[in-house]
């Protein structure tokens, strides 16, 4: 039975006359009478007992009216819930990372989110790089990508993927002959990083610092293209995950070497305020980020 017939019955009962019902349903009286007659023919019983000035539901019609009210109310509640969900997906997310290299994989994801969720705006806040956790706590950004879980009761974190940092060098670099770089090799090389402080550089924070090693020379080159050109000129080595340089043209003269025998691996976490987890647009961002990056 079509929804329009339930609305037809409900309107006739509530309006009390064909004339008023026809006006409310934007139908002519003849069209309304035709629909009602068609319905009764399909059902095989009378819905209304009609007289010149009185319309009364039959017993069968009363049950149909009750059923129709339940169905129409359910539909209205459903659309109301959908609208609330839709409104909950509207918002702006300010996103930052603890390292500039992390931004390499974000534009494609932001573009995808723009297509799937046009009501969600994602702003990359470069000024918060290197200090995203304090910026979340001060409400200056909403979500951060970091490699260490913060110890704060007001924050939540979700592991999204794991990668490995490699040493990128020219094939004529003396270290290119080794199977992997060990800790002592770093005392005699020129390390190219994106920016200071050193505590934001994964190879230093996770490998060199615990072993109290400082490279012979360190240069901060914020542009990956320039850093790769320097490496291609055999002027130093750059430590990055392979995914972070996929969008650049890599010379055949460059080689990737593992850092330590087991490799330098790191986990990446999305960090956000626990209080924001009830916001649907935050939830939508997190679930799509997990789906996109956990699959590489």
Order of alpha helices (4+ residues) and beta strands (2+ residues): alpha-alpha-alpha-beta-beta-alpha-beta-alpha-beta-alpha-beta-beta-beta-beta-beta-alpha-beta-beta-beta-alpha
